[in-house]
Amino acid sequence: MNIYMHGIHFWIFSFFIFVFGCCVGSFLNVCIWRLPRGESIIFPPSRCPNCAHLIRFYENIPIFSWIFLRGRCSACSGTISARYALVEFLTGFLYLMIWLKVLETGQSPLALIRYFVLTALAVSTFFIDIRHFIIPDATTYPAMLAGIIVSLFFPESFGFENTRQSFVFSFAGALASLIFMSLAVIGGRAIFKRDALGWGDVKYMGAVGACLGIPGAFFTLMLGSMSGSVYGLCLMGISRKGLKTVIPFGPFLALSSMVWIFYGEKLLAMYLKLFRR
Ligand SMILES: [Zn+2]
């Protein structure tokens, strides 16, 4: 029996994983604010965007600080967006749910590494792309690389016994996604004379392939395209821009890759069953 699943161990691990997720979310907030503005994520330390007040460490505790400061800067009383607390809570919550999912399905706890990497990428992509219409290289390349490196050192993370299998799974996932998506970008340009996809989407899918393999990437692309198209069509119906309506694809890919982690295998099996009559 798995020692993580029972008694005090379960609660301690679950608590720390939630807290860890909130801290990752706190770092993602820095990425979400700075990367689209071309600023470094390491230096300088965090400041209030209104008055440049230096955020002290006790004002930077995930979720709690935002609540205790009632969403205001301690120096200038300028509003601090609720998005900060939301991103922290959301990341903590997703990490906790993934941990429970991994326990429930009997996967190796090492699987958490690639899931956590991809979740961090999904959260930052969702919030950056929805607002700025970009997916920064500084988020996609590290995630892609992390997936491949994890496959080289921890085959158990991917449910394999030796590193050759896990490396092939991860590398093939990244390569196939990059090639397929690049062709889609180039083809889309040639046929429709406009960019429905960007290179950021290509690299996002490369990271999905590296962390989830070809099945996960295939699923993410299918669900992402379907949900994105439905949303786009609805938007076209409401707005008067018609075919000029522009929507970012990243948030749909981000949501879809999360759906794969939680329900993917089940949904893919159901989908494939449709063709086995
Ligand atoms: Zn301030």
py3Dmol code that shows the C-alpha trace and the ligand (Angstrom):
import py3Dmol

protein = """\
ATOM      1  CA  MET A   1       0.000   0.000   0.000  1.00  0.00           C
ATOM      2  CA  ASN A   2       1.175   3.477  -0.843  1.00  0.00           C
ATOM      3  CA  ILE A   3       2.429   5.307   2.260  1.00  0.00           C
ATOM      4  CA  TYR A   4       1.340   8.670   0.862  1.00  0.00           C
ATOM      5  CA  MET A   5      -2.301   7.677   0.793  1.00  0.00           C
ATOM      6  CA  HIS A   6      -3.038   7.199   4.457  1.00  0.00           C
ATOM      7  CA  GLY A   7      -3.114   9.009   7.764  1.00  0.00           C
ATOM      8  CA  ILE A   8      -0.860  11.848   8.725  1.00  0.00           C
ATOM      9  CA  HIS A   9       1.517  11.422   5.764  1.00  0.00           C
ATOM     10  CA  PHE A  10      -1.294  12.108   3.360  1.00  0.00           C
ATOM     11  CA  TRP A  11      -2.279  15.377   5.051  1.00  0.00           C
ATOM     12  CA  ILE A  12       1.288  16.605   5.472  1.00  0.00           C
ATOM     13  CA  PHE A  13       2.215  15.905   1.851  1.00  0.00           C
ATOM     14  CA  SER A  14      -1.040  17.377   0.564  1.00  0.00           C
ATOM     15  CA  PHE A  15      -0.574  20.525   2.632  1.00  0.00           C
ATOM     16  CA  PHE A  16       3.000  21.067   1.436  1.00  0.00           C
ATOM     17  CA  ILE A  17       2.103  20.427  -2.183  1.00  0.00           C
ATOM     18  CA  PHE A  18      -0.663  23.047  -1.976  1.00  0.00           C
ATOM     19  CA  VAL A  19       1.713  25.557  -0.363  1.00  0.00           C
ATOM     20  CA  PHE A  20       4.403  24.748  -2.937  1.00  0.00           C
ATOM     21  CA  GLY A  21       1.861  25.346  -5.736  1.00  0.00           C
ATOM     22  CA  CYS A  22       0.935  28.730  -4.226  1.00  0.00           C
ATOM     23  CA  CYS A  23       4.620  29.726  -4.180  1.00  0.00           C
ATOM     24  CA  VAL A  24       5.016  28.655  -7.819  1.00  0.00           C
ATOM     25  CA  GLY A  25       1.908  30.748  -8.547  1.00  0.00           C
ATOM     26  CA  SER A  26       3.588  33.712  -6.868  1.00  0.00           C
ATOM     27  CA  PHE A  27       6.540  33.324  -9.256  1.00  0.00           C
ATOM     28  CA  LEU A  28       4.133  32.958 -12.206  1.00  0.00           C
ATOM     29  CA  ASN A  29       2.621  36.327 -11.252  1.00  0.00           C
ATOM     30  CA  VAL A  30       6.044  37.874 -11.796  1.00  0.00           C
ATOM     31  CA  CYS A  31       6.292  36.157 -15.209  1.00  0.00           C
ATOM     32  CA  ILE A  32       2.744  37.178 -16.180  1.00  0.00           C
ATOM     33  CA  TRP A  33       3.465  40.835 -15.413  1.00  0.00           C
ATOM     34  CA  ARG A  34       7.062  41.161 -16.595  1.00  0.00           C
ATOM     35  CA  LEU A  35       7.636  38.852 -19.577  1.00  0.00           C
ATOM     36  CA  PRO A  36       5.153  40.544 -21.953  1.00  0.00           C
ATOM     37  CA  ARG A  37       6.781  43.869 -21.004  1.00  0.00           C
ATOM     38  CA  GLY A  38      10.244  42.575 -21.840  1.00  0.00           C
ATOM     39  CA  GLU A  39      11.480  42.878 -18.249  1.00  0.00           C
ATOM     40  CA  SER A  40      13.809  40.482 -16.415  1.00  0.00           C
ATOM     41  CA  ILE A  41      12.087  38.053 -14.050  1.00  0.00           C
ATOM     42  CA  ILE A  42      15.069  37.898 -11.692  1.00  0.00           C
ATOM     43  CA  PHE A  43      16.045  41.527 -11.202  1.00  0.00           C
ATOM     44  CA  PRO A  44      15.011  44.038  -9.860  1.00  0.00           C
ATOM     45  CA  PRO A  45      12.972  42.748  -6.861  1.00  0.00           C
ATOM     46  CA  SER A  46       9.187  43.256  -6.909  1.00  0.00           C
ATOM     47  CA  ARG A  47       7.889  46.802  -6.601  1.00  0.00           C
ATOM     48  CA  CYS A  48       4.427  48.319  -6.497  1.00  0.00           C
ATOM     49  CA  PRO A  49       3.584  49.310 -10.112  1.00  0.00           C
ATOM     50  CA  ASN A  50       1.955  52.538  -8.841  1.00  0.00           C
ATOM     51  CA  CYS A  51       4.507  53.980  -6.419  1.00  0.00           C
ATOM     52  CA  ALA A  52       7.600  51.731  -6.828  1.00  0.00           C
ATOM     53  CA  HIS A  53       7.398  50.783  -3.127  1.00  0.00           C
ATOM     54  CA  LEU A  54       9.675  47.773  -2.608  1.00  0.00           C
ATOM     55  CA  ILE A  55       7.544  44.712  -1.714  1.00  0.00           C
ATOM     56  CA  ARG A  56       8.937  43.322   1.558  1.00  0.00           C
ATOM     57  CA  PHE A  57       9.111  39.559   2.077  1.00  0.00           C
ATOM     58  CA  TYR A  58       6.185  39.528   4.520  1.00  0.00           C
ATOM     59  CA  GLU A  59       4.096  41.416   1.972  1.00  0.00           C
ATOM     60  CA  ASN A  60       4.873  38.705  -0.558  1.00  0.00           C
ATOM     61  CA  ILE A  61       3.354  35.638   1.142  1.00  0.00           C
ATOM     62  CA  PRO A  62       1.034  33.939  -1.359  1.00  0.00           C
ATOM     63  CA  ILE A  63      -2.702  34.645  -0.891  1.00  0.00           C
ATOM     64  CA  PHE A  64      -2.319  35.778   2.763  1.00  0.00           C
ATOM     65  CA  SER A  65      -0.567  39.053   1.991  1.00  0.00           C
ATOM     66  CA  TRP A  66      -3.189  40.022  -0.534  1.00  0.00           C
ATOM     67  CA  ILE A  67      -5.957  39.302   2.010  1.00  0.00           C
ATOM     68  CA  PHE A  68      -4.252  41.099   4.907  1.00  0.00           C
ATOM     69  CA  LEU A  69      -3.418  44.125   2.773  1.00  0.00           C
ATOM     70  CA  ARG A  70      -7.053  43.973   1.517  1.00  0.00           C
ATOM     71  CA  GLY A  71      -5.795  44.159  -2.036  1.00  0.00           C
ATOM     72  CA  ARG A  72      -3.988  47.465  -1.507  1.00  0.00           C
ATOM     73  CA  CYS A  73      -0.339  48.582  -1.536  1.00  0.00           C
ATOM     74  CA  SER A  74       0.851  49.343   2.037  1.00  0.00           C
ATOM     75  CA  ALA A  75       2.608  52.537   0.898  1.00  0.00           C
ATOM     76  CA  CYS A  76       0.282  54.224  -1.618  1.00  0.00           C
ATOM     77  CA  SER A  77      -2.997  52.297  -1.078  1.00  0.00           C
ATOM     78  CA  GLY A  78      -3.130  51.679  -4.830  1.00  0.00           C
ATOM     79  CA  THR A  79      -5.178  48.609  -5.773  1.00  0.00           C
ATOM     80  CA  ILE A  80      -3.352  45.312  -6.195  1.00  0.00           C
ATOM     81  CA  SER A  81      -5.206  43.175  -8.733  1.00  0.00           C
ATOM     82  CA  ALA A  82      -7.103  40.178  -7.334  1.00  0.00           C
ATOM     83  CA  ARG A  83      -5.426  38.284 -10.186  1.00  0.00           C
ATOM     84  CA  TYR A  84      -2.321  37.903  -7.973  1.00  0.00           C
ATOM     85  CA  ALA A  85      -4.186  35.970  -5.285  1.00  0.00           C
ATOM     86  CA  LEU A  86      -6.196  34.108  -7.926  1.00  0.00           C
ATOM     87  CA  VAL A  87      -3.096  32.840  -9.779  1.00  0.00           C
ATOM     88  CA  GLU A  88      -1.507  31.751  -6.487  1.00  0.00           C
ATOM     89  CA  PHE A  89      -4.597  29.897  -5.324  1.00  0.00           C
ATOM     90  CA  LEU A  90      -5.270  28.386  -8.756  1.00  0.00           C
ATOM     91  CA  THR A  91      -1.737  26.997  -9.061  1.00  0.00           C
ATOM     92  CA  GLY A  92      -1.842  25.593  -5.507  1.00  0.00           C
ATOM     93  CA  PHE A  93      -5.250  24.047  -6.166  1.00  0.00           C
ATOM     94  CA  LEU A  94      -4.189  22.478  -9.496  1.00  0.00           C
ATOM     95  CA  TYR A  95      -1.001  21.042  -7.915  1.00  0.00           C
ATOM     96  CA  LEU A  96      -3.063  19.554  -5.099  1.00  0.00           C
ATOM     97  CA  MET A  97      -5.592  18.029  -7.526  1.00  0.00           C
ATOM     98  CA  ILE A  98      -2.783  16.581  -9.687  1.00  0.00           C
ATOM     99  CA  TRP A  99      -1.206  15.043  -6.588  1.00  0.00           C
ATOM    100  CA  LEU A 100      -4.535  13.382  -5.707  1.00  0.00           C
ATOM    101  CA  LYS A 101      -4.931  12.214  -9.317  1.00  0.00           C
ATOM    102  CA  VAL A 102      -1.429  10.682  -9.354  1.00  0.00           C
ATOM    103  CA  LEU A 103      -2.157   8.839  -6.077  1.00  0.00           C
ATOM    104  CA  GLU A 104      -5.543   7.655  -7.291  1.00  0.00           C
ATOM    105  CA  THR A 105      -4.198   6.293 -10.585  1.00  0.00           C
ATOM    106  CA  GLY A 106      -1.148   4.685  -8.974  1.00  0.00           C
ATOM    107  CA  GLN A 107       1.377   6.655 -11.053  1.00  0.00           C
ATOM    108  CA  SER A 108       4.872   7.243  -9.695  1.00  0.00           C
ATOM    109  CA  PRO A 109       5.085  10.428  -7.566  1.00  0.00           C
ATOM    110  CA  LEU A 110       7.868  11.418  -9.999  1.00  0.00           C
ATOM    111  CA  ALA A 111       5.121  11.998 -12.588  1.00  0.00           C
ATOM    112  CA  LEU A 112       4.381  15.149 -10.571  1.00  0.00           C
ATOM    113  CA  ILE A 113       7.521  16.793 -11.989  1.00  0.00           C
ATOM    114  CA  ARG A 114       6.380  16.851 -15.619  1.00  0.00           C
ATOM    115  CA  TYR A 115       2.765  17.624 -14.657  1.00  0.00           C
ATOM    116  CA  PHE A 116       3.832  20.527 -12.424  1.00  0.00           C
ATOM    117  CA  VAL A 117       6.095  21.938 -15.146  1.00  0.00           C
ATOM    118  CA  LEU A 118       3.312  21.822 -17.719  1.00  0.00           C
ATOM    119  CA  THR A 119       0.743  23.248 -15.285  1.00  0.00           C
ATOM    120  CA  ALA A 120       2.997  26.225 -14.543  1.00  0.00           C
ATOM    121  CA  LEU A 121       3.336  26.796 -18.300  1.00  0.00           C
ATOM    122  CA  ALA A 122      -0.429  26.442 -18.811  1.00  0.00           C
ATOM    123  CA  VAL A 123      -1.282  28.984 -16.080  1.00  0.00           C
ATOM    124  CA  SER A 124       1.216  31.580 -17.334  1.00  0.00           C
ATOM    125  CA  THR A 125       0.189  31.014 -20.975  1.00  0.00           C
ATOM    126  CA  PHE A 126      -3.493  31.397 -20.124  1.00  0.00           C
ATOM    127  CA  PHE A 127      -3.032  34.769 -18.420  1.00  0.00           C
ATOM    128  CA  ILE A 128      -0.377  36.187 -20.766  1.00  0.00           C
ATOM    129  CA  ASP A 129      -1.858  35.133 -24.101  1.00  0.00           C
ATOM    130  CA  ILE A 130      -5.436  36.156 -23.251  1.00  0.00           C
ATOM    131  CA  ARG A 131      -4.248  39.714 -22.651  1.00  0.00           C
ATOM    132  CA  HIS A 132      -1.151  40.257 -24.805  1.00  0.00           C
ATOM    133  CA  PHE A 133      -1.632  37.699 -27.613  1.00  0.00           C
ATOM    134  CA  ILE A 134       1.825  36.236 -27.121  1.00  0.00           C
ATOM    135  CA  ILE A 135       3.322  33.136 -25.508  1.00  0.00           C
ATOM    136  CA  PRO A 136       6.863  34.108 -24.436  1.00  0.00           C
ATOM    137  CA  ASP A 137       9.801  31.886 -25.466  1.00  0.00           C
ATOM    138  CA  ALA A 138      11.103  32.324 -21.915  1.00  0.00           C
ATOM    139  CA  THR A 139       8.240  30.057 -20.747  1.00  0.00           C
ATOM    140  CA  THR A 140       7.886  27.521 -23.579  1.00  0.00           C
ATOM    141  CA  TYR A 141      11.571  26.642 -24.138  1.00  0.00           C
ATOM    142  CA  PRO A 142      12.334  25.887 -20.458  1.00  0.00           C
ATOM    143  CA  ALA A 143       9.183  23.724 -20.177  1.00  0.00           C
ATOM    144  CA  MET A 144      10.079  21.798 -23.347  1.00  0.00           C
ATOM    145  CA  LEU A 145      13.637  21.273 -22.136  1.00  0.00           C
ATOM    146  CA  ALA A 146      12.452  20.274 -18.651  1.00  0.00           C
ATOM    147  CA  GLY A 147      10.163  17.583 -20.091  1.00  0.00           C
ATOM    148  CA  ILE A 148      13.019  16.062 -22.107  1.00  0.00           C
ATOM    149  CA  ILE A 149      15.532  16.267 -19.229  1.00  0.00           C
ATOM    150  CA  VAL A 150      13.053  14.600 -16.841  1.00  0.00           C
ATOM    151  CA  SER A 151      12.635  11.782 -19.393  1.00  0.00           C
ATOM    152  CA  LEU A 152      16.408  11.273 -19.403  1.00  0.00           C
ATOM    153  CA  PHE A 153      16.758  11.024 -15.633  1.00  0.00           C
ATOM    154  CA  PHE A 154      13.402   9.754 -14.337  1.00  0.00           C
ATOM    155  CA  PRO A 155      11.762   7.252 -16.718  1.00  0.00           C
ATOM    156  CA  GLU A 156       9.277   6.410 -13.907  1.00  0.00           C
ATOM    157  CA  SER A 157       7.910   9.922 -14.317  1.00  0.00           C
ATOM    158  CA  PHE A 158       6.569   8.831 -17.708  1.00  0.00           C
ATOM    159  CA  GLY A 159       5.565   5.369 -16.507  1.00  0.00           C
ATOM    160  CA  PHE A 160       8.520   3.626 -18.206  1.00  0.00           C
ATOM    161  CA  GLU A 161      11.225   1.359 -16.859  1.00  0.00           C
ATOM    162  CA  ASN A 162      14.211   2.558 -18.845  1.00  0.00           C
ATOM    163  CA  THR A 163      15.390   5.940 -19.967  1.00  0.00           C
ATOM    164  CA  ARG A 164      15.490   5.017 -23.656  1.00  0.00           C
ATOM    165  CA  GLN A 165      11.724   4.444 -23.708  1.00  0.00           C
ATOM    166  CA  SER A 166      10.899   7.602 -21.779  1.00  0.00           C
ATOM    167  CA  PHE A 167      13.304   9.713 -23.844  1.00  0.00           C
ATOM    168  CA  VAL A 168      11.805   8.462 -27.114  1.00  0.00           C
ATOM    169  CA  PHE A 169       8.296   9.114 -25.739  1.00  0.00           C
ATOM    170  CA  SER A 170       9.132  12.678 -24.710  1.00  0.00           C
ATOM    171  CA  PHE A 171      11.409  13.601 -27.612  1.00  0.00           C
ATOM    172  CA  ALA A 172       9.066  12.169 -30.243  1.00  0.00           C
ATOM    173  CA  GLY A 173       6.184  14.041 -28.603  1.00  0.00           C
ATOM    174  CA  ALA A 174       8.054  17.351 -28.806  1.00  0.00           C
ATOM    175  CA  LEU A 175       9.383  16.775 -32.323  1.00  0.00           C
ATOM    176  CA  ALA A 176       6.076  15.581 -33.798  1.00  0.00           C
ATOM    177  CA  SER A 177       4.232  18.534 -32.248  1.00  0.00           C
ATOM    178  CA  LEU A 178       6.778  21.068 -33.485  1.00  0.00           C
ATOM    179  CA  ILE A 179       6.773  19.674 -37.032  1.00  0.00           C
ATOM    180  CA  PHE A 180       2.991  19.334 -37.252  1.00  0.00           C
ATOM    181  CA  MET A 181       2.320  22.783 -35.792  1.00  0.00           C
ATOM    182  CA  SER A 182       4.972  24.456 -37.992  1.00  0.00           C
ATOM    183  CA  LEU A 183       3.320  22.961 -41.065  1.00  0.00           C
ATOM    184  CA  ALA A 184      -0.043  24.204 -39.780  1.00  0.00           C
ATOM    185  CA  VAL A 185       1.328  27.764 -39.402  1.00  0.00           C
ATOM    186  CA  ILE A 186       2.948  27.775 -42.848  1.00  0.00           C
ATOM    187  CA  GLY A 187      -0.038  26.061 -44.485  1.00  0.00           C
ATOM    188  CA  GLY A 188      -2.515  28.388 -42.763  1.00  0.00           C
ATOM    189  CA  ARG A 189      -0.636  31.409 -44.069  1.00  0.00           C
ATOM    190  CA  ALA A 190      -0.532  30.061 -47.626  1.00  0.00           C
ATOM    191  CA  ILE A 191      -4.200  29.073 -47.742  1.00  0.00           C
ATOM    192  CA  PHE A 192      -6.031  31.669 -45.637  1.00  0.00           C
ATOM    193  CA  LYS A 193      -3.584  34.583 -46.066  1.00  0.00           C
ATOM    194  CA  ARG A 194      -3.787  35.304 -42.344  1.00  0.00           C
ATOM    195  CA  ASP A 195      -2.260  34.032 -39.120  1.00  0.00           C
ATOM    196  CA  ALA A 196      -4.672  31.896 -37.143  1.00  0.00           C
ATOM    197  CA  LEU A 197      -1.725  30.322 -35.351  1.00  0.00           C
ATOM    198  CA  GLY A 198       1.461  31.907 -34.060  1.00  0.00           C
ATOM    199  CA  TRP A 199       4.942  30.509 -33.399  1.00  0.00           C
ATOM    200  CA  GLY A 200       4.180  30.768 -29.686  1.00  0.00           C
ATOM    201  CA  ASP A 201       1.426  28.170 -30.171  1.00  0.00           C
ATOM    202  CA  VAL A 202       3.931  25.936 -32.001  1.00  0.00           C
ATOM    203  CA  LYS A 203       6.374  26.088 -29.080  1.00  0.00           C
ATOM    204  CA  TYR A 204       3.586  25.637 -26.518  1.00  0.00           C
ATOM    205  CA  MET A 205       2.633  22.404 -28.277  1.00  0.00           C
ATOM    206  CA  GLY A 206       6.311  21.381 -28.337  1.00  0.00           C
ATOM    207  CA  ALA A 207       6.329  21.643 -24.544  1.00  0.00           C
ATOM    208  CA  VAL A 208       3.066  19.676 -24.320  1.00  0.00           C
ATOM    209  CA  GLY A 209       4.622  16.953 -26.493  1.00  0.00           C
ATOM    210  CA  ALA A 210       7.761  16.830 -24.335  1.00  0.00           C
ATOM    211  CA  CYS A 211       5.756  16.524 -21.094  1.00  0.00           C
ATOM    212  CA  LEU A 212       2.757  14.424 -22.238  1.00  0.00           C
ATOM    213  CA  GLY A 213       4.011  12.564 -25.320  1.00  0.00           C
ATOM    214  CA  ILE A 214       2.208  12.216 -28.634  1.00  0.00           C
ATOM    215  CA  PRO A 215      -1.129  11.016 -27.131  1.00  0.00           C
ATOM    216  CA  GLY A 216      -1.329  14.059 -24.824  1.00  0.00           C
ATOM    217  CA  ALA A 217      -0.279  16.460 -27.575  1.00  0.00           C
ATOM    218  CA  PHE A 218      -2.794  14.965 -30.029  1.00  0.00           C
ATOM    219  CA  PHE A 219      -5.585  15.270 -27.468  1.00  0.00           C
ATOM    220  CA  THR A 220      -4.601  18.833 -26.497  1.00  0.00           C
ATOM    221  CA  LEU A 221      -4.570  19.968 -30.114  1.00  0.00           C
ATOM    222  CA  MET A 222      -7.914  18.315 -30.913  1.00  0.00           C
ATOM    223  CA  LEU A 223      -9.757  19.704 -27.889  1.00  0.00           C
ATOM    224  CA  GLY A 224      -7.979  23.074 -28.158  1.00  0.00           C
ATOM    225  CA  SER A 225      -8.958  23.478 -31.815  1.00  0.00           C
ATOM    226  CA  MET A 226     -12.546  22.403 -31.214  1.00  0.00           C
ATOM    227  CA  SER A 227     -13.134  24.620 -28.175  1.00  0.00           C
ATOM    228  CA  GLY A 228     -11.266  27.542 -29.786  1.00  0.00           C
ATOM    229  CA  SER A 229     -13.319  27.267 -32.979  1.00  0.00           C
ATOM    230  CA  VAL A 230     -16.627  27.097 -31.133  1.00  0.00           C
ATOM    231  CA  TYR A 231     -15.657  30.141 -29.072  1.00  0.00           C
ATOM    232  CA  GLY A 232     -14.461  31.980 -32.193  1.00  0.00           C
ATOM    233  CA  LEU A 233     -17.697  31.281 -34.057  1.00  0.00           C
ATOM    234  CA  CYS A 234     -19.775  32.489 -31.098  1.00  0.00           C
ATOM    235  CA  LEU A 235     -17.684  35.646 -30.915  1.00  0.00           C
ATOM    236  CA  MET A 236     -18.085  36.254 -34.656  1.00  0.00           C
ATOM    237  CA  GLY A 237     -21.847  35.955 -34.205  1.00  0.00           C
ATOM    238  CA  ILE A 238     -21.859  38.566 -31.432  1.00  0.00           C
ATOM    239  CA  SER A 239     -19.296  41.073 -32.709  1.00  0.00           C
ATOM    240  CA  ARG A 240     -19.535  42.706 -36.117  1.00  0.00           C
ATOM    241  CA  LYS A 241     -15.955  42.047 -37.089  1.00  0.00           C
ATOM    242  CA  GLY A 242     -16.891  38.770 -38.816  1.00  0.00           C
ATOM    243  CA  LEU A 243     -13.844  36.974 -40.208  1.00  0.00           C
ATOM    244  CA  LYS A 244     -11.554  39.639 -38.760  1.00  0.00           C
ATOM    245  CA  THR A 245     -12.321  38.476 -35.217  1.00  0.00           C
ATOM    246  CA  VAL A 246      -9.048  37.587 -33.510  1.00  0.00           C
ATOM    247  CA  ILE A 247      -8.819  35.224 -30.566  1.00  0.00           C
ATOM    248  CA  PRO A 248      -5.698  33.891 -28.848  1.00  0.00           C
ATOM    249  CA  PHE A 249      -5.283  30.121 -29.209  1.00  0.00           C
ATOM    250  CA  GLY A 250      -2.984  29.689 -26.179  1.00  0.00           C
ATOM    251  CA  PRO A 251      -5.693  29.747 -23.480  1.00  0.00           C
ATOM    252  CA  PHE A 252      -7.576  26.944 -25.259  1.00  0.00           C
ATOM    253  CA  LEU A 253      -4.412  24.857 -25.589  1.00  0.00           C
ATOM    254  CA  ALA A 254      -3.627  25.576 -21.923  1.00  0.00           C
ATOM    255  CA  LEU A 255      -7.073  24.438 -20.729  1.00  0.00           C
ATOM    256  CA  SER A 256      -6.998  21.387 -22.999  1.00  0.00           C
ATOM    257  CA  SER A 257      -3.608  20.212 -21.733  1.00  0.00           C
ATOM    258  CA  MET A 258      -4.986  20.442 -18.184  1.00  0.00           C
ATOM    259  CA  VAL A 259      -8.044  18.400 -19.203  1.00  0.00           C
ATOM    260  CA  TRP A 260      -5.643  15.719 -20.538  1.00  0.00           C
ATOM    261  CA  ILE A 261      -3.835  15.451 -17.199  1.00  0.00           C
ATOM    262  CA  PHE A 262      -7.120  14.912 -15.348  1.00  0.00           C
ATOM    263  CA  TYR A 263      -9.410  13.088 -17.788  1.00  0.00           C
ATOM    264  CA  GLY A 264      -7.359  12.519 -20.936  1.00  0.00           C
ATOM    265  CA  GLU A 265      -6.892   8.761 -21.018  1.00  0.00           C
ATOM    266  CA  LYS A 266     -10.605   8.217 -20.363  1.00  0.00           C
ATOM    267  CA  LEU A 267     -11.792  10.725 -22.979  1.00  0.00           C
ATOM    268  CA  LEU A 268      -9.341   9.493 -25.619  1.00  0.00           C
ATOM    269  CA  ALA A 269     -10.464   5.889 -25.064  1.00  0.00           C
ATOM    270  CA  MET A 270     -14.108   6.970 -25.478  1.00  0.00           C
ATOM    271  CA  TYR A 271     -13.252   8.872 -28.658  1.00  0.00           C
ATOM    272  CA  LEU A 272     -11.315   5.974 -30.210  1.00  0.00           C
ATOM    273  CA  LYS A 273     -14.146   3.596 -29.335  1.00  0.00           C
ATOM    274  CA  LEU A 274     -16.406   5.567 -31.695  1.00  0.00           C
ATOM    275  CA  PHE A 275     -14.366   4.254 -34.622  1.00  0.00           C
ATOM    276  CA  ARG A 276     -14.242   0.649 -33.496  1.00  0.00           C
ATOM    277  CA  ARG A 277     -17.723  -0.364 -34.486  1.00  0.00           C
TER     278      ARG A 277
END
"""
ligand_1 = """\
1
ZN
Zn 2.231 51.492 -4.025
"""
view = py3Dmol.view(width=600, height=400)
view.addModel(protein, "pdb")
view.setStyle({"model": 0}, {"cartoon": {"style": "trace"}})
view.addModel(ligand_1, "xyz")
view.setStyle({"model": 1}, {"stick": {}})
view.zoomTo()
view.show()
